[in-house]
Amino acid sequence: KDDNSKFWTTYKKVSTEYDDDFLGRANDDMGIILTFAGLFSAVNSTFIVGMQPNPGDTTNALLLYLIQISVNGPNSVPDINTLSSSTGYSSSIVWVQTLAYASLSFSVLAAFGAVLGKQW
């Protein structure tokens, strides 16, 4: 019985060291993943914002119409139907934006998984 007790004492010590080492490495890895996902999300969000259409173009066209109305009188109303609400993106721009939003979603999902892993 003394050998059996010695075995389990040694086993508990070795397994505790292994588990602590494993959990420490996993915690460090989750921290790295969380940092990378956060930085990638920030850069990706910057590119997504940069790909958006400029709302100032429509505002400038409407201001130009208001100036024309004030200069030429209320009877000379310009045709505002030429202002399009759709921007008419090409298919390549749609694909790039789709990939950017998908990569942002996966990056946020990875960050969420890393947070759950660190809290577990």
C-alpha positions in Angstrom: 0.0 0.0 0.0 2.9 2.3 0.6 4.1 2.0 -3.1 0.5 2.7 -4.3 0.4 5.9 -2.2 3.8 7.0 -3.4 2.7 6.5 -7.0 -0.4 8.7 -6.6 1.5 11.4 -4.8 4.1 11.5 -7.6 1.3 11.4 -10.2 -0.6 14.3 -8.6 2.6 16.4 -8.5 3.6 15.7 -12.1 0.0 16.2 -13.4 -0.4 19.5 -11.5 2.8 20.8 -13.0 1.8 19.7 -16.5 -1.7 21.2 -16.1 -0.4 24.5 -14.8 2.1 24.7 -17.6 -0.6 23.9 -20.2 -3.0 26.5 -18.8 -0.3 29.1 -18.7 0.6 28.6 -22.3 -3.1 28.5 -23.3 -3.7 31.8 -21.4 -0.7 33.4 -23.1 -1.9 32.2 -26.5 -5.4 33.6 -25.9 -3.9 37.0 -24.9 -2.0 37.0 -28.2 -5.0 36.1 -30.2 -7.1 38.8 -28.4 -4.4 41.4 -29.2 -4.1 40.4 -32.8 -7.9 40.3 -33.3 -8.3 43.7 -31.8 -5.6 45.3 -34.0 -6.9 43.5 -37.1 -10.4 44.7 -36.4 -9.2 48.3 -36.0 -7.3 48.3 -39.3 -10.2 46.5 -41.1 -12.7 49.0 -39.8 -10.5 51.8 -41.1 -10.6 50.3 -44.5 -14.3 49.7 -44.4 -14.9 53.4 -43.5 -12.6 54.5 -46.3 -14.6 52.5 -48.8 -17.9 54.2 -48.0 -19.4 56.7 -50.4 -18.9 60.4 -49.6 -22.2 61.8 -48.3 -20.8 65.3 -49.0 -21.3 64.9 -52.7 -25.1 64.7 -52.4 -25.1 67.6 -49.9 -23.0 69.7 -52.2 -25.4 69.0 -55.1 -28.4 70.0 -53.0 -26.7 73.2 -51.9 -25.9 74.0 -55.5 -29.6 73.6 -56.3 -30.6 75.8 -53.4 -28.2 78.5 -54.6 -29.6 78.2 -58.2 -33.1 78.6 -56.8 -32.2 81.7 -54.8 -30.4 83.3 -57.7 -32.8 82.5 -60.5 -36.0 82.7 -58.5 -38.5 80.1 -57.3 -39.9 79.4 -60.8 -36.6 77.9 -62.1 -36.6 74.7 -60.0 -33.8 72.4 -61.1 -34.6 68.7 -61.7 -33.6 66.9 -58.5 -34.5 63.6 -60.0 -31.0 63.5 -61.4 -29.8 62.9 -57.8 -29.6 59.2 -57.4 -30.2 57.5 -54.1 -28.2 54.5 -55.3 -24.6 54.8 -56.0 -24.3 52.0 -58.5 -21.3 50.1 -57.2 -19.4 47.8 -59.5 -19.3 44.1 -58.6 -15.7 44.2 -57.6 -16.4 46.9 -55.0 -19.3 44.8 -53.7 -17.0 41.8 -53.4 -14.3 43.7 -51.6 -16.7 45.2 -49.1 -18.3 41.8 -48.6 -14.9 40.2 -47.8 -14.0 43.1 -45.5 -17.2 42.8 -43.5 -16.8 39.0 -43.4 -13.2 39.3 -42.1 -14.3 41.9 -39.5 -17.0 39.5 -38.4 -14.6 36.6 -38.0 -12.1 38.8 -36.2 -14.7 39.9 -33.7 -15.8 36.2 -33.3 -12.1 35.2 -32.7 -11.8 38.0 -30.1 -15.0 36.8 -28.4 -13.7 33.2 -28.3 -10.4 34.4 -26.8 -12.3 36.3 -24.1 -14.4 33.3 -23.3 -11.2 31.1 -23.2 -9.4 33.5 -20.9 -12.4 33.7 -18.5 -12.8 30.0 -18.4 
